Amino acid sequence: MLRSVLRQLYRRIRMNDKPLIVVGGCTGTGKSDLGIQVAKKFNGEVISADSMQIYKGLDIVTNKVTDEEMDGIPHHLMSFHDPVDSKYNITRFQEAALKVMEDIWARGKLPVIVGGTAYYVEGVIYCDNLVKAANAVTYLIKP
């Protein structure tokens, strides 16, 4: 059955000008492992869609894949943001993810979005339907 699914997936990838695979789901379901395997099989690179894995220094708490587990597959949008800065939002993620995707496609590779933050995934898949936060007023509650 898995072989049949992979054959169908491969056919659809070849037919699409800018193919994309999304691996999403609940915590602890093996998304990262599957994403890496898919990226290996289809010459891809992983884009993390996890709202917590963007932060530097929170590797254990967010269960980030190690360099060894990445098995040579490039990973994007992980460990780049300071957890003290609260100004990261869906709009910034969307802009960064779309830029990374264009770069991956330009190099003839397949973007594989992996993560459990559904709003991040939706921000990429339905990019024209996202309400921009540019004019939004942000209120921070300070203790």
C-alpha positions as CSV (number, residue, x, y, z in Angstrom):
1,M,0.0,0.0,0.0
2,L,2.8,2.5,0.9
3,R,4.5,1.7,-2.4
4,S,1.3,2.6,-4.3
5,V,0.9,5.8,-2.4
6,L,4.5,6.8,-3.1
7,R,4.0,6.0,-6.8
8,Q,0.9,8.3,-7.0
9,L,2.7,11.0,-5.1
10,Y,5.7,10.8,-7.4
11,R,3.4,11.2,-10.5
12,R,1.7,14.2,-9.0
13,I,5.0,15.8,-8.1
14,R,6.3,15.5,-11.6
15,M,3.1,17.0,-13.1
16,N,3.2,20.1,-10.9
17,D,5.3,23.2,-11.7
18,K,5.9,24.0,-8.1
19,P,5.1,20.9,-6.0
20,L,4.9,20.9,-2.3
21,I,4.4,18.2,0.3
22,V,3.0,18.9,3.8
23,V,3.5,16.5,6.7
24,G,1.3,17.7,9.6
25,G,-0.3,16.1,12.6
26,C,-0.4,15.9,16.4
27,T,2.6,15.9,18.7
28,G,4.6,12.7,18.9
29,T,3.3,11.2,15.7
30,G,6.6,11.0,13.8
31,K,6.2,14.0,11.5
32,S,9.9,14.9,11.6
33,D,11.0,11.3,10.7
34,L,8.5,11.1,7.9
35,G,9.4,14.5,6.5
36,I,13.1,13.5,6.4
37,Q,12.3,10.2,4.6
38,V,10.1,12.0,2.1
39,A,12.8,14.6,1.5
40,K,15.3,11.9,0.9
41,K,13.1,10.0,-1.5
42,F,12.0,13.0,-3.5
43,N,15.2,15.3,-3.4
44,G,13.7,17.7,-1.0
45,E,14.4,20.0,1.9
46,V,12.5,20.4,5.1
47,I,10.8,23.6,6.2
48,S,9.7,23.6,9.8
49,A,6.2,24.8,10.5
50,D,6.4,24.5,14.2
51,S,5.8,27.8,16.1
52,M,8.2,26.8,18.9
53,Q,11.1,25.3,16.9
54,I,11.8,28.8,15.5
55,Y,13.5,29.7,18.8
56,K,17.2,29.4,19.5
57,G,18.2,27.4,22.5
58,L,15.0,25.5,23.1
59,D,16.1,22.3,21.4
60,I,15.1,19.8,24.1
61,V,11.9,21.5,25.1
62,T,10.6,21.6,21.5
63,N,12.1,18.1,20.5
64,K,14.0,19.5,17.5
65,V,15.7,16.9,15.3
66,T,19.4,16.6,15.8
67,D,22.0,17.0,13.0
68,E,22.4,13.3,13.1
69,E,18.6,12.7,12.7
70,M,18.5,15.2,9.8
71,D,20.6,12.7,7.9
72,G,22.0,15.3,5.6
73,I,18.7,16.8,4.7
74,P,18.7,20.7,4.9
75,H,16.2,22.1,7.4
76,H,14.9,25.7,7.3
77,L,13.2,28.0,9.7
78,M,14.5,26.3,12.9
79,S,16.5,27.9,15.7
80,F,16.8,31.3,14.2
81,H,14.7,33.6,16.5
82,D,15.5,34.9,20.0
83,P,12.8,33.6,22.5
84,V,13.0,37.0,24.3
85,D,11.6,38.8,21.2
86,S,7.8,38.4,21.0
87,K,7.4,40.0,17.6
88,Y,7.4,36.9,15.5
89,N,4.0,36.1,14.0
90,I,2.2,34.2,11.2
91,T,2.9,37.0,8.7
92,R,6.6,36.9,9.3
93,F,6.6,33.1,9.1
94,Q,4.6,33.2,5.8
95,E,7.0,35.6,4.2
96,A,10.1,33.6,5.3
97,A,8.6,30.3,4.3
98,L,7.5,31.5,0.8
99,K,11.0,32.9,0.2
100,V,12.6,29.6,1.2
101,M,10.2,27.7,-1.0
102,E,11.0,29.8,-4.0
103,D,14.7,29.2,-3.4
104,I,14.2,25.4,-3.0
105,W,12.2,25.3,-6.3
106,A,14.8,27.4,-8.1
107,R,17.4,24.7,-7.2
108,G,15.1,22.0,-8.6
109,K,14.3,20.5,-5.2
110,L,11.0,19.8,-3.4
111,P,9.9,21.8,-0.3
112,V,8.6,19.5,2.5
113,I,6.8,21.5,5.1
114,V,6.8,19.6,8.4
115,G,5.1,20.7,11.6
116,G,2.1,20.7,13.9
117,T,1.3,24.4,13.9
118,A,-1.7,24.3,11.6
119,Y,-1.9,28.1,11.3
120,Y,1.7,28.2,9.9
121,V,0.9,25.5,7.4
122,E,-2.4,27.2,6.4
123,G,-0.5,30.5,6.0
124,V,1.6,28.9,3.3
125,I,-1.0,26.8,1.6
126,Y,-3.7,29.6,1.5
127,C,-1.2,32.5,1.3
128,D,-3.6,34.8,-0.5
129,N,-6.3,34.4,2.2
130,L,-4.2,35.4,5.2
131,V,-5.2,38.6,7.0
132,K,-2.0,40.7,7.2
133,A,-0.9,41.9,10.6
134,A,0.8,45.1,9.3
135,N,-2.0,47.4,10.6
136,A,-2.8,45.3,13.7
137,V,-2.3,46.8,17.1
138,T,-0.4,44.6,19.5
139,Y,-1.0,44.8,23.2
140,L,1.5,43.1,25.5
141,I,0.4,42.3,29.0
142,K,3.3,43.0,31.3
143,P,3.4,41.5,34.8
